[in-house]
Amino acid sequence: MKPVSAWGRLAAPAHRVVQLTDPSQVAHVLRNGPLPGLAHGMGRSYGDACLNPTGTLWVTTGLDHLVAFDDVSGRLVCEAGVLLRDIQRLAIARGWMLPVTPGTQLVTVGGAIANDVHGKNHHVAGSFGDHVRSLTLLRTDGEVIQCGPEARPDWFAATVGGLGLTGVITQAELQLRRVPGPWLATETVAYTGLGEFFRLADDAEVDWEHTVSWVDCMSGPRTRGLFMRGNPVSVESRPLPALRERSMPFVPPISLVNSLSLRPFNAAYYRLGKWRAGRALAHYESFFYPLDNLRDWNRMYGPKGFFQYQSVVPREVGRDAVQAMLREISGDGSFLAVLKTFGDRQPIGMLSFPRPGVTLALDFPNLGERTHRLFARLDAIVREARGRLYPAKDARMPRELFEAGYPRLPEFLPYRDPGISSGLSRRLLGS
């Protein structure tokens, strides 16, 4: 048994870890190994969605082959353990890019599908699952299911965003999108007040593909922030930037993120962003993945780890709900407070998180009962707004909030693989 933690580093329960390297042997491992098990990629889920305490983890990062790529159509077939980083670096050199990418490229294709990840361009391109053309799903009883939007669409809808609970994804076919190169024309706008944020968001969705906002949650009722937007752009004869990788080399004895450090940091970050505001040219890696060059940044929260609380609420109540949440956390603050609007697209998966509305993501150091009391107050706001929380980021959501937020849950349950379990499924589904 080996201790394994998720990205939030809240705990490191013991697991039986099995490395999957040969696609032809996966069925044998699933049928003959101890159950329950769970597919595990890079472990970038923040809570217990990627953990199976005292059970088996089938680590998929060895299933890392690119099977086929058609640089005329942009169709890519790859194994589930391939990293988004590797796809981006292969494809962009040939004029293609992933249509949707989350805030880190250090996740596997299987994990991106299982959590139906979203990016800064949901209003244009939807979520990751919208660009999966087919996938291969292996069940613990040996059944192999080929599914997609047209072939066995019920299995596809259960598996996209299905948190790895319908089987082990072993291969996928993705549709990439044409891009002129690795650069984006970007603009940063400093704003004050949620009214100005929503005006910027509405205007930007007309002309800009990628939009996102950082919020200074320590700024009081003024709610100031930085609104960033970007479009792919053609740039000739420009040298690629030298991306310097840094690391957080150790776990500090206490969280470096606290009320004493947050207020001056946020104030300085806002002033610097306002000073630099305007148009600029950005490489896709620095624009999409600003934290990937700081390895192990999750260590800065200290030995107790941290939570991320990400919600989405309907657009019509978004301003009031977001204001209420920011007011509730004003005494605690959040190092990363990200505010964004989702487009008017219905989710492709039965348990997909993205939906039309406004999403707010907040990081908090684990302060024990104090943090859980704060989350209970935030839950009440989300519940009243008829919103939901993101399971990929969650480590403590109440079961009733999960059931209320995901009305297709009863439709999903028959597709579960009885040989697969996770900490999240036991907490929210009972097994």
C-alpha positions as CSV (number, residue, x, y, z in Angstrom):
1,M,0.0,0.0,0.0
2,K,1.2,3.5,-0.9
3,P,0.0,6.9,0.3
4,V,-1.5,9.0,-2.5
5,S,-2.8,12.5,-2.2
6,A,-4.9,14.7,-4.5
7,W,-3.9,18.2,-5.6
8,G,-5.4,19.7,-2.5
9,R,-3.1,17.7,-0.2
10,L,-5.8,17.4,2.4
11,A,-4.9,13.7,3.2
12,A,-2.7,10.9,1.8
13,P,-4.7,7.7,2.3
14,A,-3.1,4.3,1.5
15,H,-3.8,2.8,-1.9
16,R,-2.8,-0.3,-3.8
17,V,-1.2,1.3,-6.9
18,V,-1.2,-0.6,-10.2
19,Q,0.6,1.0,-13.2
20,L,-1.1,0.5,-16.5
21,T,1.3,0.4,-19.4
22,D,0.1,-2.0,-22.0
23,P,-3.5,-1.5,-23.4
24,S,-3.8,-5.2,-24.2
25,Q,-3.3,-6.0,-20.5
26,V,-5.7,-3.6,-19.0
27,A,-8.7,-5.9,-19.3
28,H,-6.8,-8.7,-17.5
29,V,-5.8,-6.3,-14.7
30,L,-9.3,-5.1,-14.2
31,R,-10.9,-8.6,-14.2
32,N,-8.3,-10.3,-12.0
33,G,-7.1,-7.6,-9.7
34,P,-8.7,-6.6,-6.3
35,L,-11.7,-4.4,-6.5
36,P,-13.0,-1.8,-6.2
37,G,-10.5,0.2,-8.3
38,L,-10.4,3.6,-9.9
39,A,-8.5,5.0,-12.9
40,H,-6.0,7.7,-11.8
41,G,-4.1,10.0,-14.1
42,M,-2.1,13.0,-12.8
43,G,-4.1,13.4,-9.7
44,R,-5.0,17.0,-10.4
45,S,-8.5,16.7,-9.0
46,Y,-8.4,18.8,-5.8
47,G,-10.4,16.5,-3.5
48,D,-11.3,12.8,-3.4
49,A,-12.7,12.3,-7.0
50,C,-9.3,10.8,-7.9
51,L,-8.7,8.8,-4.8
52,N,-9.9,5.4,-3.7
53,P,-8.8,5.1,0.0
54,T,-7.7,1.6,0.9
55,G,-8.6,0.4,-2.6
56,T,-6.8,0.1,-5.9
57,L,-5.7,2.9,-8.2
58,W,-5.1,2.0,-11.8
59,V,-2.6,4.7,-12.8
60,T,-3.1,5.5,-16.5
61,T,-0.1,7.7,-17.2
62,G,1.7,4.8,-18.9
63,L,-1.0,4.6,-21.5
64,D,0.6,7.6,-23.2
65,H,0.7,6.8,-27.0
66,L,-0.5,9.0,-29.7
67,V,-2.1,6.5,-32.0
68,A,-2.9,8.6,-35.1
69,F,-3.1,12.3,-36.1
70,D,-4.6,13.6,-39.4
71,D,-3.2,17.1,-39.9
72,V,-5.7,17.8,-42.6
73,S,-8.8,17.1,-40.6
74,G,-7.4,17.7,-37.1
75,R,-8.6,14.3,-35.8
76,L,-6.4,12.8,-33.1
77,V,-6.6,9.3,-31.7
78,C,-4.7,8.8,-28.5
79,E,-4.5,6.7,-25.3
80,A,-6.1,8.0,-22.2
81,G,-2.9,8.7,-20.3
82,V,-1.6,11.2,-22.9
83,L,-1.1,14.6,-21.3
84,L,-2.8,17.7,-22.8
85,R,0.6,19.3,-22.8
86,D,1.9,16.7,-25.2
87,I,-1.1,17.2,-27.5
88,Q,-0.6,20.9,-27.5
89,R,3.1,20.8,-28.4
90,L,2.5,18.3,-31.2
91,A,-0.5,20.0,-32.6
92,I,0.4,23.7,-32.5
93,A,3.5,23.1,-34.5
94,R,1.1,21.8,-37.2
95,G,-1.5,24.5,-37.0
96,W,-3.9,22.8,-34.6
97,M,-4.8,23.2,-30.9
98,L,-7.1,21.6,-28.3
99,P,-10.5,23.5,-28.7
100,V,-10.9,23.5,-24.9
101,T,-8.2,23.4,-22.2
102,P,-8.4,23.9,-18.4
103,G,-6.0,26.0,-16.4
104,T,-3.3,23.3,-16.4
105,Q,-2.1,21.2,-19.2
106,L,-0.7,18.6,-16.8
107,V,-3.8,16.5,-16.9
108,T,-4.5,13.3,-18.9
109,V,-7.1,13.0,-21.7
110,G,-8.9,10.4,-19.6
111,G,-9.1,12.8,-16.7
112,A,-10.2,15.7,-18.9
113,I,-13.1,13.6,-20.2
114,A,-14.1,12.1,-16.9
115,N,-14.3,15.6,-15.4
116,D,-15.5,17.3,-18.6
117,V,-13.1,20.1,-18.0
118,H,-13.8,23.6,-19.2
119,G,-11.6,26.6,-20.2
120,K,-11.8,30.3,-20.7
121,N,-13.9,29.9,-23.9
122,H,-17.0,28.0,-22.8
123,H,-19.2,30.7,-24.5
124,V,-17.6,29.7,-27.8
125,A,-16.5,26.1,-27.6
126,G,-18.3,24.5,-24.7
127,S,-16.4,22.0,-22.6
128,F,-13.9,19.3,-23.4
129,G,-16.5,16.6,-24.0
130,D,-18.0,18.6,-26.8
131,H,-14.9,17.8,-28.9
132,V,-14.6,14.1,-28.1
133,R,-15.8,12.1,-31.2
134,S,-15.5,8.7,-29.7
135,L,-14.0,6.9,-26.7
136,T,-13.2,3.3,-25.6
137,L,-14.5,2.3,-22.2
138,L,-13.4,-0.8,-20.4
139,R,-15.6,-2.2,-17.7
140,T,-14.4,-4.3,-14.8
141,D,-16.5,-7.3,-16.1
142,G,-14.4,-7.3,-19.3
143,E,-17.0,-5.5,-21.5
144,V,-15.6,-3.1,-24.0
145,I,-17.9,-0.2,-25.0
146,Q,-17.2,2.1,-27.9
147,C,-19.3,5.2,-27.6
148,G,-19.6,8.8,-28.8
149,P,-22.1,11.5,-29.6
150,E,-23.8,9.2,-32.2
151,A,-22.7,5.7,-31.2
152,R,-24.3,4.6,-27.9
153,P,-24.8,8.3,-26.9
154,D,-26.3,7.3,-23.5
155,W,-23.0,5.7,-22.5
156,F,-21.1,8.7,-23.8
157,A,-23.3,11.1,-21.8
158,A,-22.7,9.0,-18.7
159,T,-19.0,8.8,-19.2
160,V,-18.2,12.4,-20.1
161,G,-18.2,14.1,-16.7
162,G,-18.9,10.8,-15.1
163,L,-15.9,11.1,-12.7
164,G,-14.4,7.8,-13.8
165,L,-17.3,5.8,-12.4
166,T,-18.6,4.1,-15.6
167,G,-15.4,2.3,-16.4
168,V,-11.8,2.9,-17.4
169,I,-11.3,5.1,-20.5
170,T,-8.5,3.6,-22.5
171,Q,-8.6,5.6,-25.8
172,A,-10.3,8.6,-27.3
173,E,-10.7,10.4,-30.6
174,L,-10.6,14.2,-30.4
175,Q,-11.4,16.9,-32.9
176,L,-8.8,19.7,-32.7
177,R,-9.3,23.2,-34.0
178,R,-7.3,25.3,-36.5
179,V,-5.1,28.1,-35.1
180,P,-2.7,30.4,-36.8
181,G,0.1,29.7,-34.3
182,P,1.0,29.7,-30.6
183,W,0.2,33.4,-29.9
184,L,-2.8,35.2,-28.6
185,A,-3.7,38.9,-28.8
186,T,-4.7,39.7,-25.2
187,E,-6.1,42.6,-23.3
188,T,-6.3,43.2,-19.6
189,V,-8.9,45.7,-18.2
190,A,-9.0,46.8,-14.5
191,Y,-12.6,47.1,-13.2
192,T,-14.4,48.1,-10.0
193,G,-17.7,46.5,-9.1
194,L,-19.6,43.5,-10.3
195,G,-21.8,45.6,-12.6
196,E,-18.7,46.5,-14.6
197,F,-17.5,42.9,-14.6
198,F,-20.8,41.7,-16.1
199,R,-20.7,44.5,-18.7
200,L,-17.1,43.6,-19.7
201,A,-18.1,39.9,-19.8
202,D,-21.1,40.6,-22.1
203,D,-19.2,42.8,-24.4
204,A,-16.2,40.4,-24.6
205,E,-18.2,37.4,-25.5
206,V,-19.1,39.1,-28.8
207,D,-15.5,39.6,-30.0
208,W,-13.2,37.6,-27.8
209,E,-12.8,33.8,-27.6
210,H,-11.2,33.6,-24.2
211,T,-12.3,35.5,-21.2
212,V,-11.6,35.3,-17.4
213,S,-11.4,37.5,-14.4
214,W,-9.3,37.7,-11.3
215,V,-11.1,39.1,-8.3
216,D,-9.5,40.9,-5.3
217,C,-11.7,39.3,-2.7
218,M,-10.1,41.4,0.0
219,S,-11.2,44.7,-1.6
220,G,-14.5,45.0,0.3
221,P,-17.8,46.0,-1.3
222,R,-16.0,47.6,-4.3
223,T,-15.1,44.2,-5.7
224,R,-12.2,45.3,-7.9
225,G,-10.5,42.9,-10.3
226,L,-8.7,42.3,-13.5
227,F,-10.6,41.1,-16.6
228,M,-8.4,39.2,-19.2
229,R,-9.4,38.3,-22.7
230,G,-7.6,36.9,-25.7
231,N,-7.9,35.7,-29.3
232,P,-5.6,33.5,-31.3
233,V,-3.5,35.6,-33.7
234,S,-1.0,35.1,-36.5
235,V,2.5,36.4,-35.7
236,E,5.4,36.0,-38.0
237,S,9.1,35.5,-37.1
238,R,8.8,36.0,-33.4
239,P,11.0,33.9,-31.2
240,L,9.3,31.7,-28.6
241,P,9.7,32.9,-25.0
242,A,12.0,31.1,-22.7
243,L,9.6,29.6,-20.2
244,R,11.5,29.4,-16.8
245,E,10.2,26.7,-14.6
246,R,10.3,27.3,-10.8
247,S,9.3,25.2,-7.9
248,M,8.0,25.3,-4.4
249,P,10.8,23.2,-3.0
250,F,9.3,22.3,0.4
251,V,6.2,22.3,2.5
252,P,6.2,25.2,4.9
253,P,5.2,24.5,8.5
254,I,2.2,26.8,8.2
255,S,0.2,28.0,5.2
256,L,1.9,30.9,3.4
257,V,-1.6,31.9,2.3
258,N,-3.4,33.7,5.2
259,S,-5.2,36.9,6.0
260,L,-1.9,38.7,6.8
261,S,-0.3,37.8,3.5
262,L,-3.4,38.0,1.2
263,R,-4.3,41.7,1.7
264,P,-0.9,43.2,0.7
265,F,-0.5,40.5,-2.1
266,N,-3.9,41.2,-3.6
267,A,-3.4,45.0,-3.4
268,A,0.0,44.7,-5.1
269,Y,-1.2,42.3,-7.7
270,Y,-4.1,44.6,-8.6
271,R,-1.9,47.7,-8.8
272,L,0.6,45.8,-11.0
273,G,-2.2,44.5,-13.3
274,K,-3.8,47.9,-13.6
275,W,-0.4,49.5,-14.4
276,R,0.2,46.8,-17.1
277,A,-3.4,46.9,-18.4
278,G,-3.9,47.2,-22.1
279,R,-3.1,45.0,-25.1
280,A,-0.3,42.6,-25.3
281,L,0.9,39.5,-27.1
282,A,1.0,36.3,-25.1
283,H,2.2,32.8,-25.7
284,Y,-0.5,30.2,-25.2
285,E,1.3,28.5,-22.3
286,S,1.6,31.6,-20.3
287,F,-2.0,32.7,-21.1
288,F,-3.7,29.4,-20.5
289,Y,-1.4,27.8,-17.8
290,P,0.1,30.6,-15.7
291,L,0.8,28.3,-12.7
292,D,2.3,25.3,-14.6
293,N,5.7,26.9,-14.5
294,L,5.6,26.9,-10.7
295,R,5.9,23.2,-9.9
296,D,4.3,22.0,-6.6
297,W,2.7,25.4,-6.0
298,N,0.1,23.5,-3.9
299,R,2.7,23.1,-1.2
300,M,2.5,26.8,-0.2
301,Y,-0.7,26.0,1.7
302,G,1.3,24.0,4.3
303,P,1.0,20.5,5.7
304,K,-2.8,20.7,6.1
305,G,-3.5,21.4,2.4
306,F,-6.2,23.5,0.9
307,F,-9.7,23.4,-0.6
308,Q,-11.0,24.9,-3.7
309,Y,-14.7,25.9,-3.7
310,Q,-16.0,26.3,-7.3
311,S,-19.7,27.0,-7.9
312,V,-21.8,27.9,-10.9
313,V,-25.1,29.7,-10.5
314,P,-27.7,30.8,-13.0
315,R,-27.0,34.0,-14.8
316,E,-30.2,35.8,-13.7
317,V,-29.1,35.5,-10.1
318,G,-25.4,35.6,-10.7
319,R,-24.7,39.1,-9.6
320,D,-26.5,38.8,-6.2
321,A,-25.1,35.3,-5.5
322,V,-21.5,36.2,-6.4
323,Q,-21.8,39.4,-4.3
324,A,-23.1,37.4,-1.4
325,M,-20.3,34.9,-1.6
326,L,-17.6,37.6,-1.8
327,R,-19.2,39.3,1.2
328,E,-19.1,36.0,3.1
329,I,-15.4,35.4,2.5
330,S,-14.2,38.9,2.9
331,G,-12.7,38.1,6.3
332,D,-11.0,35.0,5.0
333,G,-10.0,35.9,1.5
334,S,-8.8,33.6,-1.3
335,F,-5.4,33.5,-3.0
336,L,-7.0,32.5,-6.3
337,A,-10.4,34.0,-6.9
338,V,-11.5,33.4,-10.5
339,L,-14.8,34.7,-11.9
340,K,-16.1,33.8,-15.3
341,T,-19.4,33.5,-17.2
342,F,-20.4,30.3,-19.0
343,G,-22.2,30.4,-22.3
344,D,-25.7,29.3,-23.1
345,R,-24.7,25.7,-23.8
346,Q,-26.4,22.7,-22.1
347,P,-23.8,20.3,-20.6
348,I,-23.1,17.2,-22.7
349,G,-22.6,14.8,-19.8
350,M,-25.2,13.8,-17.2
351,L,-22.9,15.0,-14.4
352,S,-21.0,17.7,-16.3
353,F,-20.3,20.8,-14.2
354,P,-20.5,23.6,-16.8
355,R,-23.9,25.1,-17.4
356,P,-25.2,28.5,-18.5
357,G,-24.4,30.9,-15.7
358,V,-21.6,32.4,-13.6
359,T,-18.8,30.4,-12.0
360,L,-16.6,31.5,-9.1
361,A,-13.6,29.5,-8.0
362,L,-12.0,30.2,-4.6
363,D,-9.0,28.6,-2.9
364,F,-8.8,28.4,0.9
365,P,-6.1,27.0,3.3
366,N,-7.5,24.1,5.4
367,L,-8.2,25.7,8.8
368,G,-10.3,22.8,10.0
369,E,-13.8,23.6,11.5
370,R,-13.5,27.3,10.7
371,T,-13.2,26.5,7.0
372,H,-16.1,24.0,7.0
373,R,-18.3,26.6,8.7
374,L,-17.5,29.0,6.0
375,F,-18.3,26.4,3.3
376,A,-21.7,25.8,5.0
377,R,-22.5,29.5,4.6
378,L,-21.4,29.4,0.9
379,D,-23.4,26.2,0.4
380,A,-26.5,28.1,1.5
381,I,-26.0,30.8,-1.1
382,V,-25.4,28.3,-3.9
383,R,-28.4,26.2,-2.8
384,E,-30.7,29.3,-2.7
385,A,-29.4,30.3,-6.2
386,R,-30.1,26.8,-7.6
387,G,-26.5,26.4,-8.4
388,R,-24.0,23.5,-8.0
389,L,-20.4,22.7,-7.1
390,Y,-17.7,21.2,-9.2
391,P,-17.0,17.6,-8.1
392,A,-13.5,17.7,-9.6
393,K,-12.6,20.4,-7.1
394,D,-14.6,19.1,-4.2
395,A,-13.6,17.4,-1.0
396,R,-16.6,18.0,1.3
397,M,-19.9,18.8,-0.6
398,P,-23.0,17.7,1.3
399,R,-24.8,14.9,-0.4
400,E,-28.1,16.8,-0.6
401,L,-26.4,19.7,-2.4
402,F,-24.9,17.3,-5.0
403,E,-28.3,15.7,-5.6
404,A,-30.0,19.1,-5.9
405,G,-27.3,20.4,-8.3
406,Y,-27.2,17.4,-10.6
407,P,-30.8,16.6,-11.6
408,R,-29.6,13.9,-14.1
409,L,-28.0,11.9,-11.3
410,P,-30.8,9.2,-11.2
411,E,-30.3,8.8,-15.0
412,F,-26.6,8.3,-14.5
413,L,-26.6,5.7,-11.7
414,P,-27.5,2.7,-13.9
415,Y,-24.3,3.2,-15.9
416,R,-22.0,2.9,-12.9
417,D,-19.5,0.1,-12.9
418,P,-20.0,-1.8,-9.7
419,G,-16.2,-2.6,-9.6
420,I,-15.3,1.1,-9.4
421,S,-15.4,3.3,-6.4
422,S,-13.8,6.6,-5.2
423,G,-13.7,8.6,-2.1
424,L,-16.1,11.0,-3.7
425,S,-18.5,8.3,-4.8
426,R,-18.6,6.8,-1.3
427,R,-19.2,10.2,0.2
428,L,-21.9,11.3,-2.2
429,L,-23.4,8.1,-3.6
430,G,-22.9,5.7,-0.7
431,S,-20.6,3.3,-2.6
